[in-house]
């Protein structure tokens, strides 16, 4: 079981959108106790898709680098 303080890492490098978004959606679903997710991608489309996905679901997100985010429930 994942505690609410665990940060789930999602490495979506090498994946084209929408796969980074789908990886984030799966991580959210599979880790209901987790409050934070770290995602890194290298598809430029993720710069639009990840913030849009997070915003639509009421998630808080902050960039942590180029094409990298910390997403919180």
PAMARMI-976546 format. One line per 10 residues: for each residue x, y, z of N, C-alpha, C. Coordinates in nm, 4 decimals, always signed. Layout:
! residues N
X:Y:Z:X:Y:Z:X:Y:Z  ... $
***
This chain:
! residues 73
+0.0838:-0.1181:+0.0000:+0.0000:+0.0000:+0.0000:+0.0883:+0.1245:+0.0000  +0.0518:+0.2223:-0.0787:+0.1290:+0.3452:-0.0914:+0.0773:+0.4460:+0.0106  +0.1672:+0.5059:+0.0853:+0.1243:+0.6088:+0.1797:+0.0973:+0.7383:+0.1036  +0.0279:+0.8293:+0.1688:-0.0054:+0.9538:+0.1013:+0.1157:+1.0453:+0.0862  +0.2302:+1.0123:+0.1460:+0.3498:+1.0949:+0.1341:+0.4449:+1.0449:+0.0255  +0.4133:+0.9332:-0.0347:+0.4967:+0.8767:-0.1393:+0.4754:+0.9528:-0.2697  +0.5830:+0.9801:-0.3384:+0.5733:+1.0407:-0.4717:+0.5916:+0.9289:-0.5732  +0.4911:+0.9091:-0.6555:+0.4951:+0.8069:-0.7599:+0.5665:+0.8669:-0.8808  +0.6723:+0.8020:-0.9275:+0.7480:+0.8496:-1.0435:+0.6945:+0.7865:-1.1712  +0.6762:+0.8707:-1.2719:+0.6290:+0.8254:-1.4025:+0.7302:+0.8731:-1.5059 $
+0.7984:+0.7797:-1.5680:+0.8955:+0.8124:-1.6726:+0.8292:+0.7865:-1.8060  +0.7867:+0.8941:-1.8722:+0.7178:+0.8818:-2.0001:+0.8089:+0.9229:-2.1162  +0.9395:+0.9244:-2.0912:+1.0325:+0.9571:-2.2001:+1.0269:+0.8480:-2.3059  +1.0310:+0.8913:-2.4300:+1.0240:+0.7970:-2.5412:+0.8814:+0.7647:-2.5837  +0.7830:+0.8187:-2.5124:+0.6429:+0.7935:-2.5450:+0.5824:+0.9175:-2.6092  +0.5059:+0.8980:-2.7134:+0.4386:+1.0082:-2.7810:+0.3018:+1.0281:-2.7180  +0.2582:+1.1527:-2.7144:+0.1251:+1.1819:-2.6617:+0.0210:+1.1125:-2.7506  -0.0806:+1.0567:-2.6877:-0.1283:+1.0807:-2.5522:-0.0750:+0.9833:-2.4476  +0.0256:+0.9043:-2.4796:+0.0720:+0.8035:-2.3838:+0.1206:+0.8610:-2.2500  +0.1909:+0.9749:-2.2442:+0.2261:+1.0287:-2.1124:+0.1024:+1.0589:-2.0263 $
-0.0018:+1.1135:-2.0883:-0.1261:+1.1402:-2.0158:-0.1894:+1.0091:-1.9688  -0.1885:+0.9093:-2.0543:-0.2467:+0.7798:-2.0171:-0.1677:+0.7155:-1.9035  -0.0358:+0.7309:-1.9034:+0.0457:+0.6781:-1.7929:+0.0104:+0.7485:-1.6615  -0.0090:+0.8795:-1.6683:-0.0480:+0.9539:-1.5484:-0.1859:+0.9085:-1.5008  -0.2794:+0.8941:-1.5924:-0.4150:+0.8496:-1.5553:-0.4102:+0.7120:-1.4891  -0.3309:+0.6216:-1.5435:-0.3194:+0.4882:-1.4854:-0.2567:+0.4942:-1.3464  -0.1530:+0.5760:-1.3305:-0.0878:+0.5885:-1.1991:-0.1856:+0.6443:-1.0956  -0.2664:+0.7414:-1.1339:-0.3670:+0.7968:-1.0432:-0.4662:+0.6885:-1.0012  -0.5110:+0.6106:-1.0973:-0.6088:+0.5044:-1.0718:-0.5498:+0.3919:-0.9872  -0.4269:+0.3529:-1.0153:-0.3654:+0.2388:-0.9472:-0.3071:+0.2734:-0.8103 $
-0.2965:+0.4015:-0.7791:-0.2376:+0.4457:-0.6523:-0.3303:+0.5457:-0.5834  -0.4477:+0.5000:-0.5415:-0.5464:+0.5935:-0.4854:-0.5010:+0.6626:-0.3570  -0.4079:+0.6040:-0.2829:-0.3609:+0.6662:-0.1583:-0.2505:+0.7682:-0.1829  -0.1894:+0.7643:-0.3003:-0.0787:+0.8563:-0.3300:-0.1328:+0.9967:-0.3564  -0.0638:+1.0940:-0.3027:-0.1039:+1.2337:-0.3205:-0.0198:+1.3065:-0.4243  +0.0990:+1.2532:-0.4566:+0.1891:+1.3251:-0.5465:+0.2490:+1.2308:-0.6503  +0.2657:+1.2862:-0.7695:+0.3187:+1.2109:-0.8828:+0.4208:+1.2987:-0.9539  +0.5351:+1.2408:-0.9846:+0.6395:+1.3104:-1.0585:+0.6418:+1.2512:-1.1990  +0.6244:+1.3366:-1.3001:+0.6198:+1.2885:-1.4375:+0.7240:+1.3615:-1.5203  +0.7973:+1.2856:-1.5995:+0.8929:+1.3420:-1.6941:+0.8620:+1.2826:-1.8315 $
+0.8668:+1.3684:-1.9333:+0.8382:+1.3261:-2.0706:+0.9382:+1.3937:-2.1632  +0.9407:+1.3508:-2.2890:+1.0243:+1.4200:-2.3861:+0.9496:+1.4528:-2.5152  +0.8205:+1.4248:-2.5193:+0.7378:+1.4643:-2.6335:+0.6920:+1.6084:-2.6105  +0.7248:+1.7006:-2.7004:+0.6858:+1.8404:-2.6811:+0.5351:+1.8599:-2.6606  +0.4528:+1.7712:-2.7129:+0.3079:+1.7836:-2.6948:+0.2676:+1.7688:-2.5481  +0.3510:+1.7040:-2.4678:+0.3212:+1.6880:-2.3254:+0.3160:+1.8229:-2.2545  +0.3860:+1.9236:-2.3079:+0.3855:+2.0566:-2.2468:+0.2448:+2.1163:-2.2443  +0.1606:+2.0756:-2.3363:+0.0211:+2.1182:-2.3403:-0.0696:+2.0144:-2.2764  -0.0453:+1.8884:-2.3082:-0.1365:+1.7814:-2.2673:-0.1381:+1.7552:-2.1172  -0.0239:+1.7540:-2.0522:-0.0198:+1.7236:-1.9085:-0.0901:+1.8334:-1.8271 $
-0.0587:+1.9623:-1.8488:-0.1323:+2.0657:-1.7750:-0.2822:+2.0640:-1.8039  -0.3208:+2.0376:-1.9286:-0.4636:+2.0322:-1.9624:-0.5326:+1.9174:-1.8890  -0.4700:+1.8014:-1.8887:-0.5261:+1.6854:-1.8190:-0.5398:+1.7143:-1.6698  -0.4340:+1.7678:-1.6101:-0.4364:+1.7970:-1.4667:-0.5442:+1.9008:-1.4351  -0.5528:+2.0046:-1.5147:-0.6521:+2.1083:-1.4921:-0.7952:+2.0576:-1.5023  -0.8198:+1.9718:-1.5991:-0.9542:+1.9162:-1.6173:-0.9965:+1.8312:-1.4988  -0.9019:+1.7719:-1.4296:-0.9329:+1.6831:-1.3174:-0.9145:+1.7481:-1.1812  -0.8868:+1.8778:-1.1809:-0.8716:+1.9484:-1.0554:-0.7439:+1.9146:-0.9808  -0.6428:+1.8664:-1.0533:-0.5141:+1.8349:-0.9931:-0.4269:+1.9598:-0.9936  -0.3410:+1.9703:-0.8959:-0.2456:+2.0804:-0.8897:-0.1166:+2.0323:-0.9548 $
-0.0612:+2.1136:-1.0414:+0.0637:+2.0727:-1.1072:+0.1609:+2.1891:-1.1070  +0.2877:+2.1556:-1.0981:+0.3910:+2.2574:-1.1073:+0.5069:+2.2025:-1.1878  +0.5615:+2.2831:-1.2775:+0.6774:+2.2384:-1.3539:+0.7970:+2.2203:-1.2613  +0.8717:+2.1146:-1.2858:+0.9941:+2.0907:-1.2097:+1.1163:+2.0911:-1.3011  +1.0940:+2.1184:-1.4264:+1.1992:+2.1219:-1.5268:+1.1345:+2.1208:-1.6633  +1.2153:+2.1214:-1.7685:+1.1573:+2.1132:-1.9019:+1.0876:+1.9789:-1.9181  +0.9605:+1.9831:-1.9491:+0.8793:+1.8630:-1.9698:+0.8816:+1.7711:-1.8482  +0.8757:+1.8308:-1.7296:+0.8691:+1.7562:-1.6044:+0.7764:+1.8307:-1.5089  +0.6958:+1.7538:-1.4334:+0.5975:+1.8134:-1.3444:+0.5865:+1.7351:-1.2156  +0.5433:+1.8057:-1.1114:+0.4977:+1.7445:-0.9888:+0.3473:+1.7674:-0.9872 $
+0.2714:+1.6599:-0.9814:+0.1258:+1.6670:-0.9867:+0.0731:+1.6183:-0.8520  -0.0163:+1.6973:-0.7937:-0.0750:+1.6628:-0.6637:-0.2261:+1.6555:-0.6761  -0.2838:+1.5627:-0.5981:-0.4305:+1.5506:-0.5956:-0.4896:+1.6699:-0.5242 $
***
